[in-house]
């Protein structure tokens, strides 16, 4: 059955997180869509893919949707941990 978009909502400050060869990368979410399919409704993140917009969770390396601030904080913590490991080795 085809997915029907019932409503879209802005998604400022949200990113879709993807696994890129063991490293996480983020891409801005364009909007959230309320989608109906097979008698159920769910909210799905949509991202720009070139000139088209598609569902983030349809991509094979999709991991999760997260607020941008939280993603950046996790990334900063990972970098600090790597710096501490480098200092310990020296």
Residue pairs with C-beta under 8 A, 6 or more apart in sequence:
1 37
1 38
2 37
3 35
3 36
3 37
3 55
4 35
4 36
4 37
5 33
5 34
5 35
6 33
6 34
6 35
6 36
6 41
7 33
7 34
8 31
8 32
8 33
8 34
8 46
9 31
9 32
9 33
9 34
10 31
10 32
11 28
11 29
11 30
11 31
11 32
11 45
11 46
13 67
13 68
13 69
14 28
14 29
14 32
14 45
14 65
14 66
14 67
14 68
15 26
15 27
15 28
15 29
15 65
15 66
15 67
15 68
15 71
16 26
16 27
16 28
16 29
16 45
16 47
16 56
16 62
16 64
16 65
17 24
17 25
17 26
17 62
17 63
17 64
17 65
17 66
17 71
18 24
18 25
18 26
18 27
18 59
18 61
18 62
18 63
19 61
19 63
20 61
24 63
24 71
24 75
26 66
26 68
26 71
27 47
27 48
27 56
28 47
28 48
28 68
29 45
29 46
29 47
29 56
29 65
30 46
30 47
30 48
30 53
31 45
31 46
31 53
32 43
32 44
32 45
32 46
33 43
33 44
33 45
33 46
33 55
34 41
34 42
34 43
35 41
35 42
35 43
35 44
35 55
44 55
44 56
44 57
45 55
45 56
45 57
45 65
46 53
46 54
46 55
46 56
47 53
47 54
47 56
56 62
56 65
